[in-house]
Amino acid sequence: MNKKELEIIASIGSVILLTVLFVLVHQTMQGMQQLQEYGFVGALVVFIIVTSAIGLKINQMD
């Protein structure tokens, strides 16, 4: 698998992860508006960290 294919798969996986996190936050924090907002921000932070880590790993590949 070359870098380009890995990057495409990682991007699709990251977007799926973000979608799943948003759905989980929405379902688990239904009645708590304030906590739900923090949950969405937390989901974005996790997405950014995962995407950055994947980018760094892909950059280190030969």
Helices and strands as residue ranges (DSSP letters): H 3-28, H 33-60
